[in-house]
């Protein structure tokens, strides 16, 4: 009798475990289906969405900073601050912009560039405050939503990050970096198949898109297919603007293949961009250590 009770009890336990596994698998499948549907929705926006409306005769974007045309005092101050940010003088830029905003709090370029300066100072709360105010002043500008999404991503609030990345594409259907940003979130989670879908989507919209190719190379790198990663990295056009983390993945792939000369070359190149966003989340000292290690191996 006790033996029969024990068997029935164990059967119920096993059935419960199987049910939990099946429910988990179903939930995961539903989540993936939702993600694929979200990706399709973004592709539809990119193909049919509205063009971004900006006063091109007054402001323009250069290296993720807003510059002004014209010779007004506000334009001169803003452009000087933007140059300071580009040259890594973030505190000086903040001082200049905060002073200017005391009498022009709603001037969009001041707010946006102040957000960028605080971002590079890793003062995320002040960066967020300025970007939110900038989006209120000029809601049509897609770049602001990308920066807000990036801050949420840094804070590990992925759902909010994705929400703002999608908003950027809704504001400007040519903002295909949205697909890269969302793909990077899945890449960080090691959900490589989903990340790959977003990177490939960007390439369907713009053939040979540098950041899309970089994303696919990162997938190969994570899968330890280093030769394939390097082939993709070599195919990227670096004559224009591109993600400088390309040099990190090139160097790391080369190092693992014992091609230390190539590793040295790309670590050195990466270190020439110390003001790049890559170094907000990666220590310069670590890259310098990897460079020195690669140099030692080349001397053997």
Secondary structure per residue as TSV (DSSP state, phi and psi in degrees):
chain	resnum	aa	ss	phi	psi
A	1	X	-	360.0	-50.1
A	2	X	H	-62.6	-34.9
A	3	X	H	-63.3	-42.4
A	4	X	H	-64.4	-42.1
A	5	X	H	-61.8	-43.0
A	6	X	H	-61.2	-44.7
A	7	X	H	-62.2	-44.4
A	8	X	H	-63.4	-38.8
A	9	X	H	-63.9	-45.0
A	10	X	H	-65.6	-37.5
A	11	X	H	-60.6	-43.1
A	12	X	H	-63.0	-39.8
A	13	X	H	-63.1	-46.0
A	14	X	H	-64.5	-40.7
A	15	X	H	-61.9	-38.5
A	16	X	H	-64.7	-43.1
A	17	X	H	-62.3	-44.7
A	18	X	H	-62.3	-41.3
A	19	X	H	-62.3	-42.2
A	20	X	H	-62.2	-43.8
A	21	X	H	-62.5	-44.5
A	22	X	H	-63.6	-40.6
A	23	X	H	-65.7	-39.2
A	24	X	H	-64.6	-43.3
A	25	X	H	-63.3	-40.2
A	26	X	H	-64.1	-43.4
A	27	X	H	-62.6	-41.6
A	28	X	H	-64.3	-41.3
A	29	X	H	-64.0	-41.0
A	30	X	H	-64.5	-39.3
A	31	X	H	-63.7	-42.4
A	32	X	H	-64.6	-39.3
A	33	X	H	-62.6	-39.8
A	34	X	H	-62.9	-41.9
A	35	X	H	-64.5	-42.4
A	36	X	H	-63.3	-38.8
A	37	X	H	-65.0	-40.3
A	38	X	H	-61.3	-40.8
A	39	X	H	-64.0	-42.6
A	40	X	H	-62.7	-38.9
A	41	X	H	-62.6	-41.4
A	42	X	H	-65.0	-39.4
A	43	X	H	-63.5	-37.9
A	44	X	H	-64.3	-40.4
A	45	X	H	-62.6	-44.5
A	46	X	H	-62.3	-33.4
A	47	X	H	-83.3	-29.7
A	48	X	H	-125.0	-3.4
A	49	X	-	-65.8	174.3
A	50	X	-	-84.1	153.2
A	51	X	-	-73.7	149.0
A	52	X	-	-69.7	131.8
A	53	X	-	-104.4	111.3
A	54	X	-	-131.6	148.7
A	55	X	-	-76.6	78.9
A	56	X	T	-58.6	-26.7
A	57	X	T	-75.3	-7.4
A	58	X	T	-117.6	-36.3
A	59	X	E	-134.7	154.3
A	60	X	E	-152.8	158.7
A	61	X	E	-100.9	133.8
A	62	X	E	-143.3	116.3
A	63	X	T	52.5	46.8
A	64	X	T	66.0	17.5
A	65	X	E	-122.8	148.9
A	66	X	E	-95.8	125.5
A	67	X	E	-113.3	158.3
A	68	X	E	-116.0	144.2
A	69	X	-	-87.1	170.5
A	70	X	S	94.0	176.7
A	71	X	-	-122.3	19.3
A	72	X	-	-68.7	162.7
A	73	X	H	-60.9	-41.7
A	74	X	H	-62.8	-43.3
A	75	X	H	-62.6	-41.7
A	76	X	H	-64.2	-45.0
A	77	X	H	-64.4	-45.5
A	78	X	H	-61.0	-47.3
A	79	X	H	-66.3	-34.1
A	80	X	H	-66.0	-41.6
A	81	X	H	-64.9	-41.1
A	82	X	H	-62.2	-40.7
A	83	X	H	-63.6	-38.7
A	84	X	H	-61.1	-42.4
A	85	X	H	-62.5	-45.1
A	86	X	H	-59.6	-32.8
A	87	X	T	-90.9	9.3
A	88	X	T	79.9	12.4
A	89	X	-	-98.0	68.5
A	90	X	H	-69.5	-41.9
A	91	X	H	-64.3	-39.2
A	92	X	H	-64.3	-40.1
A	93	X	H	-63.4	-42.8
A	94	X	H	-61.9	-45.1
A	95	X	H	-59.3	-44.8
A	96	X	H	-64.7	-45.8
A	97	X	H	-71.5	-40.3
A	98	X	H	-62.5	-38.5
A	99	X	H	-64.5	-43.0
A	100	X	H	-66.9	-36.2
A	101	X	H	-72.4	-15.0
A	102	X	T	-62.9	-24.3
A	103	X	T	-118.2	-1.9
A	104	X	-	-146.5	61.9
A	105	X	T	-65.8	-21.7
A	106	X	T	-105.4	15.8
A	107	X	-	-81.5	111.2
A	108	X	H	-53.7	-48.3
A	109	X	H	-58.1	-36.5
A	110	X	H	-62.5	-47.6
A	111	X	H	-63.8	-46.7
A	112	X	H	-64.3	-47.3
A	113	X	H	-69.2	-31.2
A	114	X	H	-63.8	-39.9
A	115	X	H	-60.4	-41.3
A	116	X	H	-65.9	-41.7
A	117	X	H	-63.1	-45.5
A	118	X	H	-65.7	-33.8
A	119	X	H	-61.2	-44.7
A	120	X	H	-72.8	-19.0
A	121	X	T	-84.9	1.0
A	122	X	T	60.6	26.7
A	123	X	-	-95.8	79.1
A	124	X	H	-64.8	-38.1
A	125	X	H	-61.0	-44.1
A	126	X	H	-70.8	-35.1
A	127	X	H	-61.5	-47.1
A	128	X	H	-60.2	-43.8
A	129	X	H	-57.4	-46.4
A	130	X	H	-69.6	-38.5
A	131	X	H	-67.0	-38.6
A	132	X	H	-64.6	-40.8
A	133	X	H	-66.8	-36.8
A	134	X	H	-63.9	-40.5
A	135	X	H	-67.1	-29.0
A	136	X	H	-71.3	-34.2
A	137	X	H	-74.8	-43.8
A	138	X	-	-134.1	78.2
A	139	X	T	-65.4	-17.0
A	140	X	T	-74.9	-17.1
A	141	X	-	-80.5	113.6
A	142	X	H	-69.5	-31.7
A	143	X	H	-59.1	-31.2
A	144	X	H	-63.1	-39.5
A	145	X	H	-68.1	-32.0
A	146	X	H	-64.3	-40.8
A	147	X	H	-68.6	-41.1
A	148	X	H	-62.6	-43.0
A	149	X	H	-61.3	-39.3
A	150	X	H	-62.4	-41.2
A	151	X	H	-64.0	-44.1
A	152	X	H	-61.2	-37.6
A	153	X	H	-63.0	-42.5
A	154	X	H	-61.9	-29.9
A	155	X	T	-88.6	6.9
A	156	X	T	62.5	31.8
A	157	X	-	-107.2	73.5
A	158	X	H	-62.5	-39.0
A	159	X	H	-63.8	-39.0
A	160	X	H	-69.2	-38.4
A	161	X	H	-60.0	-48.0
A	162	X	H	-62.3	-39.1
A	163	X	H	-57.2	-44.6
A	164	X	H	-76.6	-33.2
A	165	X	H	-62.1	-41.5
A	166	X	H	-65.3	-37.3
A	167	X	H	-62.0	-36.3
A	168	X	H	-59.8	-42.0
A	169	X	H	-70.0	-34.9
A	170	X	H	-63.8	-35.4
A	171	X	H	-76.2	-30.1
A	172	X	-	-149.0	107.1
A	173	X	T	-66.8	-12.8
A	174	X	T	-88.3	0.7
A	175	X	-	-83.1	66.1
A	176	X	T	-75.9	-7.0
A	177	X	H	-61.9	-16.7
A	178	X	H	-53.1	-43.9
A	179	X	H	-64.0	-36.1
A	180	X	H	-68.7	-44.8
A	181	X	H	-60.7	-44.2
A	182	X	H	-68.9	-40.4
A	183	X	H	-58.4	-38.5
A	184	X	H	-64.7	-32.4
A	185	X	H	-63.6	-45.7
A	186	X	H	-68.0	-34.1
A	187	X	H	-62.7	-42.8
A	188	X	H	-64.0	-29.8
A	189	X	T	-82.4	-4.0
A	190	X	T	67.4	23.9
A	191	X	-	-91.5	75.5
A	192	X	H	-68.2	-34.9
A	193	X	H	-65.1	-43.0
A	194	X	H	-68.8	-40.6
A	195	X	H	-58.9	-43.5
A	196	X	H	-60.1	-37.5
A	197	X	H	-61.3	-40.5
A	198	X	H	-72.0	-41.0
A	199	X	H	-62.5	-43.4
A	200	X	H	-64.7	-34.5
A	201	X	H	-61.4	-40.0
A	202	X	H	-64.6	-34.5
A	203	X	H	-74.9	-26.7
A	204	X	H	-68.8	-31.3
A	205	X	H	-83.6	-32.6
A	206	X	S	-142.4	102.2
A	207	X	T	-59.4	135.7
A	208	X	T	66.7	21.8
A	209	X	-	-57.9	120.0
A	210	X	H	-54.0	-45.8
A	211	X	H	-71.6	-27.6
A	212	X	H	-68.4	-43.4
A	213	X	H	-64.4	-38.5
A	214	X	H	-62.6	-41.8
A	215	X	H	-59.3	-43.9
A	216	X	H	-66.2	-35.3
A	217	X	H	-65.0	-38.9
A	218	X	H	-62.5	-38.2
A	219	X	H	-60.3	-46.1
A	220	X	H	-63.5	-39.6
A	221	X	H	-61.7	-46.5
A	222	X	H	-64.3	-28.9
A	223	X	T	-86.9	6.8
A	224	X	T	65.2	28.3
A	225	X	-	-99.3	74.2
A	226	X	H	-71.1	-34.9
A	227	X	H	-65.2	-44.8
A	228	X	H	-61.5	-40.0
A	229	X	H	-60.2	-44.7
A	230	X	H	-67.9	-35.2
A	231	X	H	-61.3	-44.3
A	232	X	H	-65.8	-42.2
A	233	X	H	-63.7	-38.0
A	234	X	H	-65.8	-24.6
A	235	X	T	-82.1	-6.2
A	236	X	S	-82.0	132.3
A	237	X	-	-79.6	114.1
A	238	X	-	-104.8	16.2
A	239	X	S	-75.4	-22.7
A	240	X	S	-107.7	-156.2
A	241	X	-	-74.5	139.0
A	242	X	-	-154.8	164.3
A	243	X	-	-74.6	118.2
A	244	X	T	-69.2	-11.7
A	245	X	H	-64.8	-13.0
A	246	X	H	-50.0	-42.9
A	247	X	H	-69.3	-30.6
A	248	X	H	-64.9	-49.8
A	249	X	H	-69.0	-31.6
A	250	X	H	-65.4	-47.7
A	251	X	H	-64.7	-43.7
A	252	X	H	-65.6	-40.8
A	253	X	H	-64.2	-45.5
A	254	X	H	-61.9	-41.4
A	255	X	H	-60.4	-43.3
A	256	X	H	-69.1	-24.1
A	257	X	T	-92.0	6.3
A	258	X	T	64.4	25.1
A	259	X	-	-94.7	76.6
A	260	X	H	-71.7	-29.0
A	261	X	H	-63.8	-42.9
A	262	X	H	-66.3	-38.4
A	263	X	H	-60.6	-45.4
A	264	X	H	-58.8	-46.7
A	265	X	H	-56.7	-44.7
A	266	X	H	-82.1	-30.6
A	267	X	H	-63.9	-41.5
A	268	X	H	-62.9	-42.7
A	269	X	H	-63.1	-44.4
A	270	X	H	-59.2	-40.8
A	271	X	H	-70.1	-12.3
A	272	X	T	-77.1	-9.0
A	273	X	T	-115.8	51.8
A	274	X	T	-65.2	-17.4
A	275	X	T	-91.4	5.5
A	276	X	S	-75.2	154.8
A	277	X	G	-59.7	-24.6
A	278	X	G	-51.8	-38.1
A	279	X	G	-83.6	2.3
A	280	X	G	-72.0	-27.5
A	281	X	S	-122.6	5.1
A	282	X	S	-134.6	130.1
A	283	X	-	-72.8	133.3
A	284	X	H	-59.0	-38.7
A	285	X	H	-61.6	-32.8
A	286	X	H	-68.6	-42.6
A	287	X	H	-66.8	-39.0
A	288	X	H	-62.7	-39.6
A	289	X	H	-62.8	-44.4
A	290	X	H	-64.2	-37.3
A	291	X	H	-63.3	-47.3
A	292	X	H	-63.3	-38.6
A	293	X	H	-64.0	-43.0
A	294	X	H	-64.2	-39.6
A	295	X	H	-62.3	-40.4
A	296	X	H	-62.6	-39.4
A	297	X	H	-68.0	-32.9
A	298	X	H	-69.8	-22.8
A	299	X	T	-84.4	-8.3
A	300	X	-	-75.4	360.0
